[in-house]
């Protein structure tokens, strides 16, 4: 009963103002129309926006100064690394700090699987992602890496936090079906991209970055490296938070400060990115965005659901421009036998 009431409350928040963006209905909530006080929320956001504007002004007025996003040349934020280092042993506690990520697998695993099946000609009975190589960026303890491996994909999980990689390796070691399909490395995306460049080939059919981009220091470097490691026609999957008033109120104030669904300080609203901005970034790096879909978390039921609104969380699928992705698929001898 309470879960249904909460869902109706959330949908009520969504339904205040609607605007169409890139064919996806994006709902925005005006502070003056909401049924709750936005005073403290907006004061804090105003301070952040003023700081952001001041920083941008200095960047434009100082000779030779470029933005931190484009100049850092690394995706790693040291503060984020330290934060996740302290949580590295808790990845597989389904009722702990990462409970929402465990529940998100009900949406993100089928999202990756179904979109890949749409472009994959070859079929492997019982292993829908068989024959595909997937890179899981910011894999943490392997919460998404493992189910992708169970679907038949060969998955490499990378993360700059060494202790998280150790947790992932320890957890997967107990499952013999995963030993041959998944592996983990403590490294950054740009380090892996540099290795791919030395080898002279892009090896991955898909890259997954789920709940990652809002923790990165440099999205330009991230997009460039994702394109670099992907085969032509390869897929990029991202889930993240939109940069809206509603995402600040629910994603930070409610989720972190009131309900403590995730540890306080997990997110920085300044790092959130809208679907429009993310699509623009990806297209400038050779991607074509195929779909954007809103996601909604119900903290009462602990479940995620798809929604037309991208005002808080959303999932995105993009494809790297290039050759037909079918051409790199291995031959399906079983299918040939039955044809």
ROSEGU-330351 format. One record per residue (C-alpha): residue number from 1; residue in one letter; z, x, y. Coordinates in steps of 0.02 Angstrom, whole numbers. Example, Ala and Ser with C-alpha at 12.3 -4.5 7.8 and 13.67 -1.06 7.14 Angstrom:
% residues 2
  pos  code      pz      px      py
    1     a     390     615    -225
    2     s     357     684     -53
***
This chain:
% residues 339
  pos  code      pz      px      py
    1     x       0       0       0
    2     x      49     137     122
    3     x    -106     237      78
    4     x    -216      87     120
    5     x    -125      61     285
    6     x    -147     243     331
    7     x    -332     235     290
    8     x    -354      84     401
    9     x    -260     173     540
   10     x    -372     326     524
   11     x    -530     222     524
   12     x    -466     132     677
   13     x    -452     298     767
   14     x    -630     339     719
   15     x    -706     176     777
   16     x    -668     197     963
   17     x    -824     285    1025
   18     x    -984     326     931
   19     x   -1121     447     975
   20     x   -1272     496     869
   21     x   -1293     684     845
   22     x   -1434     758     739
   23     x   -1454     596     642
   24     x   -1270     594     596
   25     x   -1153     471     679
   26     x   -1017     571     763
   27     x    -867     473     821
   28     x    -759     528     965
   29     x    -593     457    1021
   30     x    -552     449    1205
   31     x    -372     490    1249
   32     x    -357     343    1366
   33     x    -407     221    1229
   34     x    -295     281    1089
   35     x    -138     188    1045
   36     x     -28     341    1058
   37     x      21     460    1199
   38     x     -91     611    1218
   39     x      11     691    1357
   40     x      85     837    1262
   41     x     -73     861    1160
   42     x    -189     867    1309
   43     x     -74     981    1409
   44     x     -80    1111    1272
   45     x    -267    1092    1251
   46     x    -294    1107    1438
   47     x    -204    1274    1439
   48     x    -314    1335    1298
   49     x    -473    1278    1385
   50     x    -420    1361    1548
   51     x    -388    1523    1455
   52     x    -558    1509    1370
   53     x    -649    1478    1535
   54     x    -558    1623    1617
   55     x    -606    1739    1474
   56     x    -789    1687    1482
   57     x    -791    1714    1670
   58     x    -726    1892    1651
   59     x    -855    1925    1515
   60     x    -998    1874    1629
   61     x    -934    1969    1780
   62     x    -886    2133    1696
   63     x   -1037    2250    1674
   64     x   -1087    2283    1495
   65     x    -958    2161    1427
   66     x   -1016    2049    1284
   67     x    -928    1908    1196
   68     x    -801    1950    1061
   69     x    -897    1842     937
   70     x   -1059    1938     955
   71     x    -986    2111     982
   72     x    -853    2125     848
   73     x    -978    2152     706
   74     x    -844    2102     581
   75     x    -797    1932     514
   76     x    -617    1984     482
   77     x    -477    1932     598
   78     x    -325    2044     562
   79     x    -204    1905     609
   80     x    -285    1789     482
   81     x    -276    1923     348
   82     x     -90    1946     379
   83     x     -61    1758     374
   84     x    -150    1735     207
   85     x     -71    1893     137
   86     x      98    1806     150
   87     x      29    1656      53
   88     x     -67    1751     -80
   89     x      51    1705    -223
   90     x      45    1519    -186
   91     x    -139    1478    -214
   92     x    -115    1387    -379
   93     x      36    1283    -328
   94     x     -49    1112    -325
   95     x      96    1038    -226
   96     x     118    1183    -107
   97     x      32    1245      50
   98     x    -141    1233     -29
   99     x    -123    1058    -102
  100     x    -257     989      15
  101     x    -380    1122     -44
  102     x    -348    1079    -225
  103     x    -383     896    -185
  104     x    -540     943     -87
  105     x    -623    1001    -248
  106     x    -653     817    -287
  107     x    -780     818    -145
  108     x    -841     995    -122
  109     x    -880    1035    -304
  110     x    -997     884    -324
  111     x   -1069     921    -150
  112     x   -1121    1095    -205
  113     x   -1175    1041    -379
  114     x   -1281     892    -328
  115     x   -1371     981    -186
  116     x   -1413    1128    -299
  117     x   -1475    1012    -435
  118     x   -1595     937    -307
  119     x   -1682    1105    -285
  120     x   -1659    1176    -460
  121     x   -1800    1140    -582
  122     x   -1718    1215    -736
  123     x   -1586    1116    -831
  124     x   -1453    1184    -949
  125     x   -1369    1052   -1058
  126     x   -1185    1044   -1015
  127     x   -1202    1180    -883
  128     x   -1287    1102    -730
  129     x   -1275    1263    -629
  130     x   -1328    1377    -771
  131     x   -1439    1522    -719
  132     x   -1380    1521    -538
  133     x   -1286    1659    -447
  134     x   -1162    1596    -317
  135     x   -1061    1694    -189
  136     x    -894    1616    -141
  137     x    -847    1691      29
  138     x    -662    1689      70
  139     x    -623    1634    -107
  140     x    -435    1656     -91
  141     x    -355    1625    -260
  142     x    -516    1558    -337
  143     x    -486    1372    -313
  144     x    -671    1338    -292
  145     x    -737    1489    -387
  146     x    -670    1430    -554
  147     x    -744    1254    -558
  148     x    -914    1322    -504
  149     x    -904    1445    -649
  150     x    -861    1305    -769
  151     x   -1020    1218    -715
  152     x   -1117    1367    -783
  153     x   -1146    1473    -627
  154     x   -1115    1659    -618
  155     x    -996    1669    -471
  156     x    -935    1816    -367
  157     x    -781    1778    -263
  158     x    -743    1893    -117
  159     x    -595    1898       1
  160     x    -523    2032     117
  161     x    -346    1993      58
  162     x    -318    2102     -95
  163     x    -166    2005    -156
  164     x    -266    1844    -157
  165     x    -398    1927    -264
  166     x    -262    1986    -384
  167     x    -198    1808    -396
  168     x    -374    1745    -432
  169     x    -405    1876    -566
  170     x    -240    1841    -651
  171     x    -270    1653    -655
  172     x    -448    1664    -723
  173     x    -401    1792    -856
  174     x    -316    1656    -958
  175     x    -479    1558    -978
  176     x    -603    1641   -1098
  177     x    -745    1529   -1035
  178     x    -730    1607    -862
  179     x    -719    1791    -908
  180     x    -906    1812    -923
  181     x    -952    1697    -778
  182     x    -843    1744    -631
  183     x    -783    1904    -553
  184     x    -687    1947    -396
  185     x    -692    2085    -266
  186     x    -577    2127    -121
  187     x    -709    2156      13
  188     x    -786    2076     166
  189     x    -951    1984     178
  190     x   -1026    2119     289
  191     x    -978    2255     164
  192     x   -1064    2159      25
  193     x   -1215    2130     136
  194     x   -1229    2317     170
  195     x   -1230    2350     -17
  196     x   -1366    2220     -43
  197     x   -1469    2307      91
  198     x   -1453    2474       0
  199     x   -1513    2393    -160
  200     x   -1660    2317     -67
  201     x   -1643    2139    -132
  202     x   -1550    1977    -101
  203     x   -1469    1918    -260
  204     x   -1382    1752    -231
  205     x   -1451    1577    -254
  206     x   -1310    1501    -153
  207     x   -1169    1551     -37
  208     x   -1014    1444     -19
  209     x    -892    1461     126
  210     x    -767    1319     112
  211     x    -630    1308     244
  212     x    -674    1485     298
  213     x    -775    1488     459
  214     x    -628    1424     563
  215     x    -535    1584     517
  216     x    -673    1710     556
  217     x    -684    1831     701
  218     x    -874    1833     717
  219     x    -984    1687     666
  220     x   -1144    1775     716
  221     x   -1109    1914     592
  222     x   -1061    1784     461
  223     x   -1225    1687     480
  224     x   -1329    1845     479
  225     x   -1245    1914     322
  226     x   -1258    1747     230
  227     x   -1445    1746     262
  228     x   -1457    1928     209
  229     x   -1376    1905      38
  230     x   -1468    1743      -4
  231     x   -1634    1733     -93
  232     x   -1774    1646       2
  233     x   -1745    1460     -20
  234     x   -1562    1489     -61
  235     x   -1426    1367      -9
  236     x   -1277    1388     107
  237     x   -1130    1268      92
  238     x    -995    1258     226
  239     x    -844    1146     249
  240     x    -744    1162     408
  241     x    -664    1071     555
  242     x    -754     999     705
  243     x    -699    1045     882
  244     x    -640     877     949
  245     x    -485     798    1024
  246     x    -457     708     860
  247     x    -470     867     755
  248     x    -340     948     868
  249     x    -220     802     856
  250     x    -237     773     669
  251     x    -285     947     608
  252     x    -153    1043     705
  253     x     -22     929     784
  254     x      -5     809     637
  255     x     -53     919     489
  256     x      40    1076     543
  257     x     179    1024     661
  258     x     228     849     603
  259     x     185     825     420
  260     x     182    1011     375
  261     x      36     985     258
  262     x     -16    1163     296
  263     x      92    1303     370
  264     x     111    1304     558
  265     x     -13    1423     640
  266     x    -143    1406     502
  267     x    -277    1347     624
  268     x    -332    1397     798
  269     x    -426    1255     885
  270     x    -526    1383     984
  271     x    -609    1437     820
  272     x    -663    1262     770
  273     x    -849    1230     784
  274     x    -949    1070     803
  275     x   -1091    1026     683
  276     x   -1215    1041     825
  277     x   -1158    1216     872
  278     x   -1152    1271     690
  279     x   -1326    1203     658
  280     x   -1392    1296     811
  281     x   -1312    1457     749
  282     x   -1382    1440     574
  283     x   -1557    1396     633
  284     x   -1559    1553     741
  285     x   -1526    1651     581
  286     x   -1666    1576     477
  287     x   -1582    1422     403
  288     x   -1635    1240     401
  289     x   -1489    1117     396
  290     x   -1519     986     262
  291     x   -1366     875     279
  292     x   -1201     855     370
  293     x   -1069     736     304
  294     x    -896     691     368
  295     x    -738     712     264
  296     x    -570     625     282
  297     x    -402     676     209
  298     x    -267     547     176
  299     x     -97     638     174
  300     x     -13     486      98
  301     x    -122     478     -57
  302     x    -166     663     -53
  303     x    -350     621     -77
  304     x    -512     661      15
  305     x    -654     540      44
  306     x    -826     545     124
  307     x    -846     461     292
  308     x    -985     435     418
  309     x    -880     521     550
  310     x    -883     710     572
  311     x    -746     702     705
  312     x    -619     799     600
  313     x    -685     883     442
  314     x    -865     898     384
  315     x    -974     975     250
  316     x   -1142    1056     286
  317     x   -1286    1109     174
  318     x   -1420    1225     241
  319     x   -1567    1314     158
  320     x   -1633    1486     199
  321     x   -1815    1482     252
  322     x   -1938    1568     137
  323     x   -2020    1546     -31
  324     x   -2001    1398    -145
  325     x   -1826    1415    -222
  326     x   -1896    1360    -391
  327     x   -1995    1519    -411
  328     x   -1843    1627    -441
  329     x   -1770    1518    -577
  330     x   -1763    1587    -754
  331     x   -1870    1506    -886
  332     x   -1794    1362    -981
  333     x   -1849    1391   -1160
  334     x   -1754    1238   -1220
  335     x   -1846    1126   -1099
  336     x   -2011    1204   -1147
  337     x   -1976    1170   -1330
  338     x   -1946     986   -1299
  339     x   -2092     961   -1179
***
